[in-house]
């Protein structure tokens, strides 16, 4: 299985942390499986995964909470 992330370690993203927009560097990435899909015979078809980015100081954000620019973050609000 190959898992591709939207961002890489070392990339900078914009996210809401401590109730304000901040530009932060991604320091780590965690991938978790949240569920599986099987066919009628029990064969595994796919995994539902979650990708989270570690932004430092205990702050994590998922794909939908990280943006490449401040403008895109503000448009999402």
C-alpha positions as CSV (number, residue, x, y, z in Angstrom):
1,X,0.0,0.0,0.0
2,X,1.2,3.5,-0.8
3,X,0.0,6.4,1.2
4,X,0.5,9.9,-0.3
5,X,0.2,12.9,1.9
6,X,-0.8,16.4,0.9
7,X,2.2,17.9,2.7
8,X,5.6,16.6,3.7
9,X,7.8,17.0,6.8
10,X,9.4,20.4,6.6
11,X,6.6,22.0,4.6
12,X,5.0,25.2,6.0
13,X,1.2,25.3,6.3
14,X,-1.4,27.7,7.7
15,X,-3.7,26.4,10.4
16,X,-5.8,27.7,13.3
17,X,-3.9,27.1,16.5
18,X,-4.8,28.8,19.9
19,X,-7.7,30.6,18.1
20,X,-5.5,32.4,15.6
21,X,-4.1,31.8,12.1
22,X,-0.5,30.7,12.3
23,X,2.1,29.6,9.7
24,X,3.7,26.5,11.1
25,X,6.3,23.9,9.9
26,X,5.2,20.3,9.7
27,X,7.4,18.3,12.1
28,X,5.9,14.9,11.8
29,X,3.1,12.9,10.1
30,X,0.9,10.2,11.6
31,X,-1.3,7.8,9.6
32,X,-4.0,5.8,11.3
33,X,-6.6,3.4,10.0
34,X,-10.1,4.2,11.0
35,X,-11.9,1.3,9.4
36,X,-12.0,-1.2,6.6
37,X,-14.3,-2.2,3.8
38,X,-14.9,-5.8,2.9
39,X,-16.8,-7.5,0.0
40,X,-19.4,-10.2,0.6
41,X,-16.8,-12.9,0.7
42,X,-14.8,-11.1,3.4
43,X,-12.0,-10.0,1.1
44,X,-10.5,-6.6,2.2
45,X,-11.3,-3.9,-0.3
46,X,-9.9,-0.7,1.3
47,X,-8.9,1.1,4.4
48,X,-10.3,4.4,5.7
49,X,-7.3,6.3,6.8
50,X,-6.7,9.6,8.7
51,X,-3.5,11.7,8.1
52,X,-2.5,14.1,10.8
53,X,0.4,16.6,10.8
54,X,2.4,17.4,13.9
55,X,2.9,21.1,14.1
56,X,4.9,21.2,17.3
57,X,4.1,22.0,21.0
58,X,1.5,19.1,21.0
59,X,-0.5,20.6,18.2
60,X,-1.8,18.2,15.5
61,X,-4.0,19.1,12.4
62,X,-5.5,16.9,9.7
63,X,-5.6,17.5,6.0
64,X,-8.7,19.7,6.0
65,X,-7.3,22.0,8.7
66,X,-4.1,22.8,6.9
67,X,-3.7,25.3,4.0
68,X,-0.8,26.3,1.8
69,X,-1.6,30.1,2.1
70,X,-3.2,32.4,4.7
71,X,-5.7,33.5,2.1
72,X,-7.0,29.9,1.5
73,X,-7.3,29.4,5.3
74,X,-9.3,32.6,5.7
75,X,-11.6,31.7,2.8
76,X,-12.4,28.4,4.5
77,X,-13.8,30.1,7.6
